[in-house]
């Protein structure tokens, strides 16, 4: 006669049931309540902010709806033959301009971005694909430089680029080179982990300063005469995630890298998916002085600016200090901070307690102050 499940197993099962119920509510909402009013694609639809969210909810999500897609996490997670072996699968396309910038290039960005999407699903990245759309006339020397950067980034992260494709379009029909990467990884987190898994009382951590990548791209693209040494933060986060998975375990409820749309958009997506509210402390959020100064000059909010080497981690309250200490011990988490917490109401809202003692709603990025950021 089989024994009863232990309390830990029962708690995990209850969390999984709650996640599935939330996903079903989201699925029904997509099917019956959302209407996309835009008639044509604009650059804002690629910003990662509200316009992107509306495009996905209004076009792609209802058309492609299935249990794997509906979670809308950074990677799909599935089992083979219904067994315990779980894989994560993700894809992304990179159209960043300029191709080379302080701290990185399109090739390094493509490798790191795909590795990070797998890591956010609790997976160890294993294999990548790389596909190139090249414009007629693009210099072979620059292509060699990009490919070498990709191989260096992949080797340093312990992953292999094992398949790919190449297409060429006529001069004037592209912009040098666009890169698509896909990746597969072995999932190490065998518990509910994702943006539908937040619970009231959870604590939100950010692994480092916000907005570095976006400001580095803007300064490189616009040749603005702002004296700052800001570089892109592009980096592979899988080793930091592995440390969190091993130490925090099931007390780790969600991981997300705040890329397009920044910290604000990523947190709004979490709040909507989990039907909770998230309160942030503005003074606790790390932002480099150069980024803050550039944002003030340009009229931007650093919390809506893209990052490529930072992660948001949502953990149970009793694990918050342990998670913070662990992150600060890692080279990619030395500036980590506890930036807020999860509460029950009002669901779907992110709000910011400002430095002057007020409070404001922190919405997703609206518009696109910096197109083609990644």
N, C-alpha and C positions, 0 to 999 in steps of 0.2 A: 504494500500500500504506500503510495507516494505521500511524502510529508507536505505540510502546508508551506506556501511561499514565505520566505522570511520578510520582515518589515521593509528592508531595503528593496527587495524585488516588488513588493506591493506598491511602494512609493513610486518606483520607476514606471510600473504599469499604469498607475493613476495619472502620472504626468503625460505618458504617451497617449492615454485616452483623452486627456484635456487638449493636447496638441491636435489630435485628429478631429475633435469637435470644432476647434477654432478653424482648421483648414476647411472643413465642410461649410462653415458659415461664410468664410471668404469666397469659396467657390460659388455659393448661392448668390452672394452679392455681385460677383462678376457677371453671373448669368442673367441677372434681372435688373440691376440698378445702375450700372455704369454706362455712360454715353460719352463718346469722344466727339467734341464739337469742332475740332480743327478739320479743315478740308485739305490742307497741304502740309507736307513736311517742312519744318524750319530747323535751323541750327539748334534751337532750344530743345528739340526732341532728342538730341544727342548729349545733353548736358549732364544727364544722370539725376536731374532734379524733378520738379513737379511735372514738366512737360513730358519727360521720359516716362515717368510713372503713369501718366494719363495715356500715353501711346501704348504702353504694355498692357494696361488694364482694359483699354478700349479696343485693341486690335489683336495682339498676340495671345494674351492669357485666355480669353474665351475660345479662340480658335483651336489652340493647342492643349487645352485643359486636360490634365491627367494627374494622378496622385503624386508623381515625382516632380512635375513642373510646378504644381500649385503651391508648394511650400515657398517658392520664390527665393530660395537661399542661393548662395554663391556657387554651389555645385549640386548636382543631383546625386543622391545616395541610393544605392540599390544592392540587393543580395543576389548571389549566383545560385540558382536552383533552390532558392528559399533557405539556404544554409546560413551559417554564422559568418562566413566570409562576406564582407561588405566592401564595395568599391565606390569611389566618388569620381564623377566625370564633370568636366566644365569646358567652356570655350569662350574666347574673347577675341576682339579685333582691335588693332591699334592703328590710329590715323594721326598721331601726334604731330604737331608742327611747332617748332622746327624738329628735324630728325635727330639733331644732336644738341644737347643742352647741359648746363652745369650739373654734374652728378650722374649723367647717364645719357642714353640714346634710345631710339625706338626698339632696338633689338633687346637690350637689357630689360627694358620696361615690359616687353611682351613675355619674356621668360618669367620674370618676377611676378607679374600680374597673374599668370595662370597658376604658378606655384601657390600664390597666396589664396586664390579662390579655392583650391583644393584644401589648403591648410585650414581655412575658415569652416570647412565641413568636418574638421577633425580627422583629416586624412594625411598620410605620408605620401607626398608626390613621388611618382615612379617614372612615368613616361609622358613626353610631350610630342605634339605634331607642330609643324611650322609651314604655313602656306603664304606665298608672296604674290601680291598684285603689283607688277612693275610697270612704270610708264616708259614708253619708248624714249630713248635718249638719256635715261638715268645712268650716271657714271658707275661703271663696274667697280672702280676703286672704293666708292662709298658703299656699294653693296657688300664688298668684301669686308669692309670695316664693321658693318652692321652684323653680318653673319659671324664674324670672329667674336664680337661682343656677346652675341647670343650663346655661342658655344662656351665661352668663358663663364658666363653666368650660370648656364646649365651644369657645367662640370663642378663649379664651386658649390652648387646646391645638391649635387649628387643625383641629378636626374639625367635622362638621355632623351635626345630628340630623335625619334625613331621612324617618322614618316612625314610626308609633306606634299606640297604641290606648288607649281609656279604658273602664273598667267601674266601675259603682257598686253597692255592696252595702248592705243595710239597716243601719240604726243598730244597733250592738252586734255586727255580724257581721264587722267589721274593726277596725282601730285607726288611724283617720285616713287614712293613705295608705301603700300599698306601691308600689314602683317596680321594674319589670323593664327592664333595658337589654340590648341585644345590639349587637355591633360587628363590623365587618369591616375588615381592614387588609392592606396589601401587604407580603409578607414580604421582608426584606432579608438574612436569614441563609440562605444556600444550602448549608448543611452540617448534619449532625445536631446538634440543639440541644434539650435537654429533660432531664427527670429520669431518663431511662434512659441518659444519656450520660456519667455520672460515671466516672472512671477512678482507680485507686490512684495516689497522688502528687499529684492535683489539690489546689488550694488554695481554701478557702471564704472569701468576703468578704461583709460586711454593710454596706450603704450608710449606716447611721446608727443611732441609738439605738432600742432595742427597747421595745415596750409602750406608746408614747405614746397611740395611738388608744384602746385599750381602757380605759386608766385615765381618759382624758378623758371617755369615755362613762360610766364608772362614777361618777365624781364628779358629773357632770351629772344622772344618773338618781337617785342615792341622796341627793343634797344633803349629802354628808358634809363635815363641818367640818375638812377637811385643808387646811392652808395650802400651796398649790402653784399654780404658773402653767402647769401642763401643758395643752397643747392637742392636739387631733387632728393627726396628721401627714399627713392626706389631701392627696395631690398627684399630678399626672400624671408618670410616670417615663419616658415615651417618649424624651425628649431625652437623658436620661442613658444609656438603653439604646442609642440611636443612636450616641453617642460611643464606647461600648464595642464595638459591632459594627464600627465603622469602624476602630478602632485595634487591637483585640485579634483580631478576625477569628475564624478557626477554632480558635484557642486558647481561646475562650469556649465552654464545654461545656454550661452550664445557667444559666437565669435563673428565679427564682421569687419572687413577692412573698408574704411571710409574713403573711397576713391572719388569718382565723379559725384559732385554734390556735397562732398565733405562730410564732416561729423554730423551736421544738422540733418542732412537727408538720410544718412544711415540710421540715425536714431528714430527719425519719424517713421521709416519703414518698419523698424522693430516695434514701435508703439502701435502702429496700425495692425501688424500681423498678430501681435499678442493681446490686443485689446486692453492695453494698459496705458498709463501716463509715465513720463520720464521727466524728473526734475533735475536740472543741472546747476552747479555753482560756477558762475563765470570766473571767479577768482581762482578756482582750482584747475582750470583748463590751461595746459601749457601751450604757449604761443611764443615763438622766437621774436625778439625785438624787431629784427629786420622785416619779418612777415607782418607784424602788427603795424609797423610804420608804413610799409608799402600799401597795406590795405586801407589805412587812414587816408593816404594821399589819393588812392584810386577809388575810394568810396565803396570798398568791398568788406564783407564779413569773413574773417578767417575761418569761421566754422562752416562756411559753404564752399571752401576752397579745397581742391582735391589733394589727397595724400596717396602715396604709393608704397609706403613702408611702415605704416602704422596700423594698429588694430584696436577695435573696441571689444572688450570682454565684459560679459555680464555674469556675475557669480552670486551664489547664495551669500547672505550677509555674513555668516560665520567664517566664510573663506576669503573675505575681501582683503584683510591685512596680509594674509599669507600669499595671496595672488599678487598683491602689490610688491611685496618683498622679492618674490621670485622674478617678477618682470624687471625690477630694478637691478637684479644681479646679471641679467642678460645684456649683451652689447646693444641690442636693438630696443631695450626697454628702460634705459637708464633714466629717462625723464618721465617715466610712467607716473600716473596720478589717478586717484579716485576722483571722479568728476561729477557724480550724481547718483541717483537711486530711482528705483521703480516703485510706482504706487498704483493703486487700483483706479483712481478717478482723477480727472476726466479721461476716459479711454481714448486712445489715438492721439493724444496731445503731448508735445514736448515743450517744456517751458524753462526759462533761464532766469535764475536769481542774479541780478546784475551787480556790478561792483559798487554801485551807489545805493544799493538796498532796495531797488525796485524789482519788478518781475515782468517779463515779456514772453510772448509765445515765440518759439523758435521753429519756424516752418521749414519745409523743404526749399532747396534752391529754386527761385523763380527766375525764368529767363535763362540767358547763358552769357555771363560776363566774359567767359574765356572758352570759346569753342575749341574742339580738337585738342583736349587736354591729355588724352592717352590713346 
